[in-house]
Amino acid sequence: MTVSRKPVGQDCTVSQGSGTASADVGNVSVTCAAPAYTVAHTFQFNAFDGDTPMGPPALADDGNLYGTTFYGGERGGGILYQVDSAGQWSLVLSMPANVYGPTGPLVNVNGKLYGTTDQGSTTSVFSYAPGGKLDNLVSVTGRNAPGGVSIGPGSQLVITTSSGATNGYGGIYTIEPSAHTATLRHAFTLAEGSTPSGRLTLGADGKYYLLMFSGGSAECGTILQMDTNWVVTKFKDLAPGSAYGCHPVGTLLKTRDGVLYGMARSGGNFSVGTIFSLDMAGNLTKRYNFVSNYTLGYSPIGSLVEAQDGHLYGVTYLGGTSGQGQLFRFSRLDEYTALHSFLGGSDGAFPQGDLTVGADGHLYGATIAGGTMLTTGDESGVLFRY
């Protein structure tokens, strides 16, 4: 016996639910409760583990989760790890000498996982086929592709960098994995926005949208729009003191009903961030103000994710009861619920990047601090599950 439809936001277990019945059964019970926050792995800075995960793991086609850390491993330049369907963590490989310091999240594209590294003045793109090898695809001038790899026009692989390109403010590149080449499609200008926050999002209108953390007319960030011919226009300027927020973060989330949701690091009524939605006419709607009651969390980081229960989930970098970040749920009725305050001990501190929905329906994410290194007592971050 299984539960085919769980109450929203809860996990259910069945007791006495198996076997063969020859008469009426009266001892089967179903218990449902809100999921618990647990630590799936505590990172250790050594040759067999990693340190400082910069983003969440990605769900691969084999049902396992794969992620990276910035440091650790045999060469100190990070690792690739796996979490199987039973929740067991294992080291897959240490990053090779020519592909070190993975920063952006891994992204699953047609069965392969793609990631990016920040190697000072260049950004490298690599791929990994689960069960196979890691392949260094190409490097481009300009550092840091915070959103990792996304899908652009013609199903091409795309990265956006924060520096380099023609104007020094970064650009949009397409990646050709088989040819190991990259093509600059657009160079950002300060007026249209600089420092991309995440990946491209395909809107309901068939155009692509990208959040820029800074730049624009008020140096508060912008929202860019790109058509299928790689023509980029500034769709919306954000401004200091605006109700919608300032310095947008992460990637715009397109929900099942086609609405785009995003977050801003600052601005709003209390100057500590907002959640907003965007329609294709360029209208921003403020959905929530992160509040000056800091115990609820403020200064969001990463992107919102839509879970199987239909709610949106995200994290803040600051706030919570210990000031070290907050995991939260956000409903379609614009209701905000604080779920877990990171305490800075074994449960982690300062969550980094997006959340991922695993094959089990649970949320997975990472912190860059917290946890306890067994040998020195230092903190290397944790992988968490909710």
C-alpha positions in Angstrom: 0.0 0.0 0.0 1.3 3.4 -0.9 0.1 7.0 -0.6 -0.7 8.3 -4.2 -1.4 11.9 -3.2 0.3 13.5 -0.2 -0.9 16.5 1.7 0.9 19.6 0.5 4.3 20.0 1.9 4.3 16.7 3.9 5.8 13.3 3.8 3.8 10.2 4.5 4.7 6.7 5.8 2.5 3.6 5.8 2.7 1.0 8.6 1.3 -2.5 8.2 0.7 -1.8 4.5 2.1 -4.9 2.9 1.2 -8.5 2.7 -1.9 -10.6 1.7 -5.3 -9.9 3.3 -7.8 -12.7 3.6 -10.3 -10.6 5.6 -11.0 -7.1 6.6 -7.9 -5.1 7.6 -8.0 -2.7 10.4 -4.4 -2.2 11.5 -3.1 -0.2 8.5 -2.1 3.4 9.4 -0.9 6.4 7.5 1.2 9.1 9.2 1.9 12.4 7.4 4.1 15.2 8.6 6.2 18.1 7.4 9.6 17.0 6.1 12.5 17.3 8.4 15.7 19.2 7.6 18.7 16.8 7.6 22.3 17.0 6.6 23.0 14.6 3.8 26.8 15.1 3.9 29.3 17.1 5.8 32.2 18.1 3.5 35.8 17.6 4.6 38.8 19.3 3.1 41.0 16.4 2.2 42.0 14.3 -0.8 38.9 12.1 -0.6 36.3 14.9 -0.1 35.5 18.5 -1.0 35.3 22.0 0.5 33.0 24.9 -0.3 30.2 23.7 -2.6 29.2 26.7 -4.7 25.9 25.4 -5.9 23.4 22.6 -5.5 23.7 19.1 -7.0 21.9 18.3 -10.3 19.5 15.4 -10.9 20.9 13.1 -13.6 19.0 10.7 -15.9 20.2 7.8 -13.8 18.2 9.1 -10.8 21.3 10.1 -8.8 22.4 13.6 -7.8 25.8 15.0 -8.8 27.5 18.1 -7.5 30.9 19.8 -7.2 33.0 21.7 -4.7 35.4 24.6 -5.3 38.2 23.2 -3.2 39.3 19.8 -2.0 40.2 16.5 -3.7 43.6 15.2 -4.6 44.8 18.4 -6.2 42.9 20.9 -4.0 40.9 22.2 -7.0 37.6 20.7 -6.2 35.7 17.4 -6.7 32.7 15.9 -8.4 30.5 13.8 -6.1 27.4 11.7 -6.3 24.4 11.0 -4.0 22.6 7.9 -5.0 18.9 7.1 -4.6 19.5 5.7 -1.1 21.1 8.9 0.0 24.6 7.5 0.0 27.3 10.1 -0.7 30.4 9.1 -2.7 33.4 10.8 -4.4 33.3 10.4 -8.2 36.6 12.2 -9.1 38.9 15.0 -8.2 38.9 17.8 -10.7 41.8 17.5 -13.2 44.6 20.1 -13.2 43.2 21.9 -16.3 39.6 22.1 -15.0 39.8 23.3 -11.4 37.6 25.5 -9.2 34.0 24.7 -10.4 31.7 27.5 -9.5 28.4 27.4 -11.3 25.8 24.7 -10.8 25.8 21.5 -12.8 23.1 21.4 -15.4 21.6 18.2 -17.0 21.3 18.5 -20.8 20.2 15.4 -22.7 21.8 13.1 -20.2 25.1 14.9 -19.8 26.0 17.2 -17.0 27.6 20.5 -17.8 29.5 22.8 -15.5 31.8 25.8 -15.4 34.9 26.8 -13.6 36.4 30.2 -12.6 40.1 30.1 -13.4 41.1 33.7 -12.9 40.9 35.4 -16.2 39.0 32.6 -18.0 35.9 30.5 -17.6 36.1 26.8 -18.6 33.1 24.6 -19.6 33.2 20.9 -18.9 30.9 18.0 -19.3 30.5 14.7 -17.5 28.5 11.6 -18.6 27.6 9.6 -15.5 29.6 6.5 -15.4 32.0 8.0 -18.0 34.7 10.6 -18.0 35.0 14.4 -17.5 35.7 16.3 -20.7 37.1 19.9 -20.7 35.2 21.4 -23.6 36.4 25.0 -24.1 37.7 28.1 -22.2 36.6 31.7 -22.9 38.2 35.0 -21.8 36.3 36.4 -18.9 35.6 35.0 -15.4 32.7 33.5 -13.6 29.6 32.1 -15.3 27.4 32.2 -12.1 24.5 30.4 -13.6 26.4 27.7 -15.3 25.2 26.3 -18.7 21.7 27.1 -20.1 19.8 26.3 -23.3 19.4 29.0 -25.9 18.0 29.4 -29.4 18.3 26.3 -31.5 18.9 24.2 -28.4 22.5 25.5 -28.2 24.5 25.5 -25.0 25.0 29.0 -23.6 27.0 30.5 -20.8 27.0 34.1 -19.6 30.2 35.6 -18.1 30.7 38.5 -15.7 33.8 40.0 -17.4 35.7 40.0 -20.6 34.1 40.0 -24.1 34.3 43.2 -26.2 33.3 45.8 -23.5 34.8 44.2 -20.5 31.4 43.5 -18.8 31.0 39.9 -19.9 28.9 38.4 -22.7 26.7 35.6 -24.0 28.6 32.7 -25.6 27.4 29.6 -27.4 29.3 26.4 -26.8 29.8 23.7 -29.4 30.9 20.6 -27.4 32.0 18.4 -30.3 34.1 21.1 -31.9 35.4 22.4 -28.5 34.6 26.0 -29.6 32.9 29.0 -28.2 31.2 31.9 -30.1 30.5 35.3 -28.6 26.9 36.2 -29.4 26.5 39.4 -27.4 28.8 41.7 -25.4 27.1 43.3 -22.4 27.3 47.1 -21.9 27.1 48.9 -18.6 23.9 50.7 -19.7 22.0 47.5 -20.4 23.3 45.7 -17.3 26.4 44.0 -16.0 27.2 40.9 -14.0 24.7 38.3 -15.0 23.1 36.6 -12.0 22.1 33.2 -13.5 20.9 31.4 -16.6 18.7 32.2 -19.5 15.0 31.5 -19.0 12.6 30.8 -21.9 9.5 32.9 -21.5 5.9 32.1 -22.6 6.5 34.5 -25.6 9.3 32.4 -27.0 12.0 34.9 -25.9 14.7 34.5 -23.4 15.2 36.5 -20.1 18.3 37.1 -18.0 18.8 38.9 -14.7 21.7 41.3 -14.4 22.9 42.0 -10.9 24.2 45.5 -11.5 24.5 48.2 -14.2 21.5 49.8 -15.9 20.4 53.4 -15.6 20.4 53.3 -11.8 23.3 50.8 -11.2 20.7 48.6 -9.6 20.5 45.9 -12.1 18.2 45.1 -15.1 16.2 42.4 -16.8 17.3 41.6 -20.3 15.3 40.1 -23.2 16.9 38.2 -26.1 15.2 36.9 -29.2 16.0 33.8 -31.2 18.4 35.8 -33.4 20.5 36.7 -30.3 19.4 40.3 -30.4 19.5 41.6 -26.8 17.4 44.5 -25.4 16.9 46.0 -22.0 13.5 44.8 -20.9 13.3 46.5 -17.4 15.5 48.7 -15.3 15.5 48.3 -11.5 16.0 51.3 -9.3 17.2 52.0 -5.7 14.2 52.4 -3.4 11.8 50.8 -5.8 9.2 48.5 -4.4 10.3 45.7 -6.7 13.8 45.5 -5.4 17.4 46.1 -6.4 20.2 43.8 -7.6 18.3 40.7 -8.8 19.8 37.4 -8.1 19.8 33.9 -9.6 17.7 32.8 -12.6 14.1 33.6 -13.3 11.8 30.7 -12.6 9.1 29.9 -15.1 6.4 28.1 -13.1 4.0 25.5 -14.5 1.5 28.2 -15.3 4.0 30.2 -17.2 4.6 33.0 -14.7 8.2 34.2 -14.2 9.3 34.6 -10.6 12.6 36.2 -9.4 14.3 37.6 -6.3 16.3 40.8 -5.5 19.1 41.0 -3.0 18.1 44.4 -1.7 15.4 47.1 -2.1 11.8 46.7 -1.3 10.0 48.3 1.6 12.7 47.3 4.1 15.7 47.5 1.8 16.6 43.8 2.4 15.2 42.2 -0.7 12.0 41.1 -2.5 10.3 38.3 -4.4 8.7 39.6 -7.6 6.9 38.2 -10.7 7.2 39.4 -14.3 4.8 39.2 -17.2 5.6 39.4 -20.9 4.4 43.0 -21.2 7.3 44.0 -18.8 5.1 44.5 -15.7 6.8 43.7 -12.4 4.6 42.7 -9.5 6.0 42.7 -6.0 5.0 39.5 -4.2 6.9 39.7 -1.0 9.1 42.0 1.0 11.9 40.4 3.0 11.4 42.2 6.3 13.5 44.0 8.8 12.5 41.2 11.3 15.8 39.5 10.4 14.8 36.2 12.1 12.7 35.4 9.0 15.7 35.7 6.7 16.9 38.4 4.3 19.2 39.0 1.3 18.0 36.1 -0.8 20.6 34.2 -2.9 20.2 31.8 -5.8 16.9 31.1 -7.5 13.4 30.0 -6.5 12.5 26.4 -7.4 9.0 24.9 -7.8 8.6 21.7 -5.8 6.2 18.8 -6.4 3.7 20.3 -4.0 3.4 23.4 -6.2 5.0 25.7 -3.8 8.1 27.8 -4.4 11.2 27.3 -2.2 14.4 29.3 -1.8 17.1 30.4 0.6 18.4 33.6 2.0 22.1 34.2 2.6 21.6 36.1 5.9 19.1 36.3 8.6 17.3 33.5 10.4 17.5 33.0 14.1 21.3 32.9 14.0 21.9 35.3 11.2 23.4 32.7 8.9 20.6 32.1 6.4 17.1 30.7 6.1 15.3 28.1 4.1 11.8 29.2 3.2 8.6 28.3 1.3 6.5 30.7 -0.7 3.0 30.0 -1.8 1.0 31.1 -4.9 -1.1 33.1 -2.4 2.1 35.1 -1.6 2.5 33.5 1.8 6.0 33.2 3.2 6.9 30.5 5.6 10.3 30.2 7.3 11.3 26.5 7.4 14.8 26.2 8.8 17.3 28.7 10.2 20.9 27.7 9.6 22.6 27.8 13.0 26.2 27.7 11.8 27.0 24.4 13.5 26.6 20.9 12.1 23.6 22.0 10.1 25.6 24.4 7.9 25.8 28.2 7.4 25.3 30.6 4.6 23.5 28.6 1.9 24.8 29.0 -1.6 23.0 28.9 -4.9 19.8 27.2 -6.0 17.8 24.3 -4.6 17.3 21.1 -6.5 14.3 18.7 -6.5 15.6 15.2 -6.2 14.1 12.0 -7.6 12.5 11.4 -4.1 10.7 14.8 -4.3 12.9 16.3 -1.6 14.8 19.5 -1.9 18.6 19.5 -1.9 21.0 22.4 -1.4 24.4 23.3 -0.1 26.1 25.7 2.3 29.5 27.2 2.0 30.2 27.1 5.7 29.2 25.1 8.8 29.6 21.5 9.4 32.7 20.3 11.2 36.0 19.1 9.6 37.0 16.0 11.5 40.7 16.7 11.5 41.0 20.4 12.3 37.6 21.6 13.3 37.4 23.9 10.3 34.1 24.3 8.4 33.8 23.2 4.8 30.0 23.3 4.3 27.2 20.8 4.1 24.8 19.2 1.6 21.3 19.3 3.1 18.0 17.7 2.4 14.5 18.9 3.2 
